[in-house]
Amino acid sequence: MKRAMFIILPLTGLLALWPGRRADAQVVLSLEQTIHLAADSSLEAFRSRNVYLAGYWQFRTYRAGRLPRLTLNLTPAQYYRDITRRYDSNEDIDVYRRQQSFYSYGGLEVRQNFDPLGGSFFLNSDLGYMRNFGDNTYTQFTSVPIRIGYVQDLIGYNPFRWERRIEPLKYEKARKELVYNLEQVSEQATTAFFDLALAQAEYDMALDNVASTDTLYRTGEQRHKIASITQADLLTLRLDAVNARNTLQNAGIALKRSMFALASYLNFDKNTDIRLRLPGRPVNRIIDADKALAYARENNPTFLDLQRQILEAQQQADKTQKEARFNASATASIGFNQVAASLSNAYRNPLQQDVISLSVSIPLVDWGIRKGKYNIARNTLNVTQISARQQEVAIEEDIIMTVGDFNIRLQLIISAEEALDLAQMAYAETKQRFMIGKADINSLTLSLNRRQEAERNYISALRNYWLSYYKIRKLTLFDFEMNVPLSHSILHHNEAEQWE
């Protein structure tokens, strides 16, 4: 039997009807090539890589936030000319006076977060210049040569500690989600591949059916002349020929749609003529459900995302619980400052500057607002934990069922091959018997329908096998051929490009 041939038969009958067809835009694809092209060129793969890059740069931003930050703050020029209200101490009254002044400021600060406590150290240096014009013209420079300090919230909530737990988890989820999405691309490409394969098979069968029904009708005319078949049988043969041509037209439209869909998915030109090579019988591969579950728990990004959701809900509960009591913060710094009429004197004999600040905000009457926020956060945490467990159970059930289906798919392919062989031989035998007058039209039609159904079942068996296989790969992110996680090749390649 030549099963691979019927899928790549020349489609000249259909292609001749396509306007704008380009004879040079023609490719022959296997399933493996289709998946490779989809992972490399499809818009879905491009979107997946950009989603990963967003997570990558978010993690880079988090890592950068753990390093010291150097900031330059400048107000190069600020000029005032207005009338303002001032207090006259001699007359003990407020008066309006004209004011004209120029102001300039510059400051350099280094800040470093302190993750264990959630506070921040800072080191800065400032220089300011002010000049007043008018009746009392004077110039002043003020300087802070150096100042070191620390800022700390005292309520006990430490956002940096939560970030250290959540951000690496989010990045790991983004890394594995890239592999997951690319495997989903493989699954979608497989679906589009077999959609076109089935459409091509339907068209080939319709084309063959047109030729067969025409031959049978001509044979029927000859047999009717010698009264070997009835007029009703002859009309039935003619009806079959008409229906076969209608079926061919519909199959041609469906084939055009499927070919356009696959070409668009692979980012090909819309007029590309795609021919397919069906995969042969797969190797006998049995996947252990327990191992698949273990690989999924280790690699599937959904499990990491559920952990992230729980951590973020715990973070919010921790924050609202501690903020429900009171708000308090402390600032302490020590340094030097000076003011003088000249720049050089502004740095001479600086005076020690000490700042200690403690601020406390205690809610006395808030009508249960803070308590309500904490209860909301606590209940949200409970809902998140329950939902996460439900999703975990759903994924585990999906894996078990898919693995169970996959392990019997090969036997279904073998059965479909045998059924197709038998159906083709039965149809050839029945057709020959009809040609010599030893079989009726009903037997011939039934035999033809069985052959066509066997061909559809064979392609469907291949389709279901490969869809199950790539779905298992997507759920587990594990290469069962090479016996390694899929992230070994995909992630290392992408990260090598981005970290250069």
Secondary structure, 3 states (H helix, E strand, C coil): CCCCCCCCCCCHHHHCCCCCCCCCCEEEEEHHHHHHHHHHHCHHHHHHHHHHHHHHHHHHHHHHHCCCEEEEEEEEEEEEEEEEEEEECCCCEEEEEEEEEEEEEEEEEEEEEECCCCEEEEEEEEEEEEEEECCCCEEEEEEEEEEEEEEEECCCCCHHHHHHHHHHHHHHHHHHHHHHHHHHHHHHHHHHHHHHHHHHHHHHHHHHHHHHHHHHHHHHHHHHHCCCCCHHHHHHHHHHHHHHHHHHHHHHHHHHHHHHHHHHHCCCCCCCEEEEECCCCCCCCCCCHHHHHHHHHHHCHHHHHHHHHHHHHHHHHHHHHHHCCCEEEEEEEEEEEEEECCCCHHHCCCEEEEEEEEEEECCCCCCCHHHHHHHHHHHHHHHHHHHHHHHHHHHHHHHHHHHHHHHHHHHHHHHHHHHHHHHHHHHHHHHHHHHCCCCCHHHHHHHHHHHHHHHHHHHHHHHHHHHHHHHHHHHHCEECCCCEECHHHHHHHHHHHHCC
